Amino acid sequence: MITYAHLTEAQRELLRTAENVANQLIPVAAAGTPGRVNRPLVAALAEHGLLGRMFTADGVSAMDLCLLREGLARYCTEAETALALQGLGSAAIVRFGRPDVVAAWIPKVAAGTAIAAFALTEPDAGSDVAAMTLAAERDGDDYRLTGEKIYISNAPDADIYTVFARTGPRAITAFAVPGDAPGLTGESLTLLAPHPIGRLRFDDVTVPANQVLGEPDRGMSVAMRTLDLFRPSVGAFAVGMGQAALDLAVAHAAQREAFGRPLKQFQGVSHQLAEVAMRLQAARLLVHSAATAYDSGAGPTTQAAAMAKLFGTETAQFAVDVAIQVHGAAALVDDHPLAHLYREVRAPRIYEGASEIQREIIARELFRAAAEH
Ligand SMILES: Cc1cc2nc3c(=O)[nH]c(=O)nc-3n(C[C@H](O)[C@H](O)[C@H](O)COP(=O)(O)OP(=O)(O)OC[C@H]3O[C@@H](n4cnc5c(N)ncnc54)[C@H](O)[C@@H]3O)c2cc1C
């Protein structure tokens, strides 16, 4: 029994809606091509009202995003990822874009007719994003972008990219770049999970200055604010997957017999499941606490976001691993739901800052707060 007593009725309803929609979208997700954007799936998320639900007049609600991601992840990881990537790719446009850029793209992203992506990582700048080399040179009223991005979710199929580029030795600028901009090319990559992802090449791509997001040279702050919003929701995605794994393990342990009794009667099994349930609920509360703090606008939530992402993703990995152990060989058959979750659960411990980077952030904030006292 999961306790959502701390949520409002409207929040519990949103979670239930996401779970119901996820169940309906399983066949649409299954019809997609691994590694590529599944446009019918994105359109279906919009038709069910979930994409539009992600955007409010003030931007993106962190708590709603977390509830949508947890609910979708529990029953359909592909639908979860399709929704999350629309948000990740467009959140900086919503919050930092000029009104005409917002008007040109956000209604289409919310309607599922335009695909969005967030392009930060480069071949030689992953965890150390400040080492990026993709260059944006000023040319009159335009910028000209040259360089490469890699491991960009939704690339190269996206219609609009939030792109971070170097505009000075210590300066990064964020841009909204249409996918059909001349000189922008790319190719898809195939990962362990069916996640849509690829590489982008910018060969002297012209971007008008009014497509800068936020202030020129202040792009690192645009990236960090976007990650403060999205990191708790990566934790929510993970909690949804972990819950799915626990549900499967509990059902299996109740019916599978060994040595003449159900597995659940072995304490070596049941106590592992108790541990998973406890850690998942702790992760859920950490996620909801970080999201609520972000939505309150009370101040920087970087440390809370890092804790939620770190604990959520590490807990989900543990949950899936325990669930597979409890199932034995059956869970390793390729089309078993746990084999799918095992593939899906790995990447969130790496993207949007690996677990080690989250610990760096938490520690940095600890010492900064101590120094201020
Ligand atoms: C499925 C998936 C989707 C992604 N989607 C996007 C996207 O949409 N947009 C985007 O811009 N990027 C995306 N990425 C890229 C992702 O953000 C990077 O992979 C991530 O930031 C890590 O960079 P890296 O892979 O280059 O690892 P590296 O930076 O090479 O680091 C490798 C490992 O070294 C360790 N490490 C690094 N630095 C430290 C440190 N300071 N202390 C301790 N240990 C450290 C960590 O264990 C880390 O995992 C995605 C990646 C994946 C797998």
The ligand as an ORCA input file, in Angstrom:
! r2SCAN-3c Opt
* xyz 0 1
  C      19.882      8.042    -22.115
  C      20.671      9.326    -22.093
  C      20.020     10.504    -22.448
  C      20.717     11.714    -22.471
  N      20.071     12.845    -22.878
  C      20.749     14.018    -22.942
  C      20.097     15.204    -23.434
  O      18.902     15.177    -23.777
  N      20.806     16.352    -23.511
  C      22.124     16.411    -23.141
  O      22.707     17.480    -23.244
  N      22.779     15.299    -22.685
  C      22.127     14.116    -22.579
  N      22.765     12.962    -22.144
  C      24.176     13.032    -21.804
  C      24.431     12.981    -20.304
  O      23.964     14.161    -19.684
  C      25.923     12.717    -20.072
  O      26.163     11.382    -20.480
  C      26.325     12.912    -18.620
  O      26.314     14.271    -18.270
  C      27.718     12.349    -18.320
  O      28.641     12.738    -19.280
  P      29.564     11.636    -19.990
  O      28.692     10.518    -20.449
  O      30.414     12.329    -20.988
  O      30.476     11.056    -18.818
  P      31.852     11.662    -18.288
  O      31.737     13.112    -18.021
  O      32.947     11.181    -19.159
  O      31.952     10.935    -16.880
  C      32.064      9.507    -16.805
  C      31.929      9.114    -15.366
  O      33.003      9.668    -14.612
  C      32.581      9.936    -13.295
  N      32.821     11.339    -12.990
  C      32.843     12.394    -13.832
  N      33.114     13.528    -13.183
  C      33.275     13.196    -11.888
  C      33.566     13.922    -10.686
  N      33.717     15.245    -10.683
  N      33.660     13.225     -9.518
  C      33.479     11.890     -9.482
  N      33.195     11.155    -10.576
  C      33.090     11.792    -11.759
  C      31.076      9.578    -13.231
  O      30.932      8.261    -12.724
  C      30.655      9.619    -14.685
  O      29.541      8.784    -14.948
  C      22.086     11.751    -22.107
  C      22.725     10.553    -21.722
  C      22.033      9.352    -21.713
  C      22.738      8.105    -21.318
*
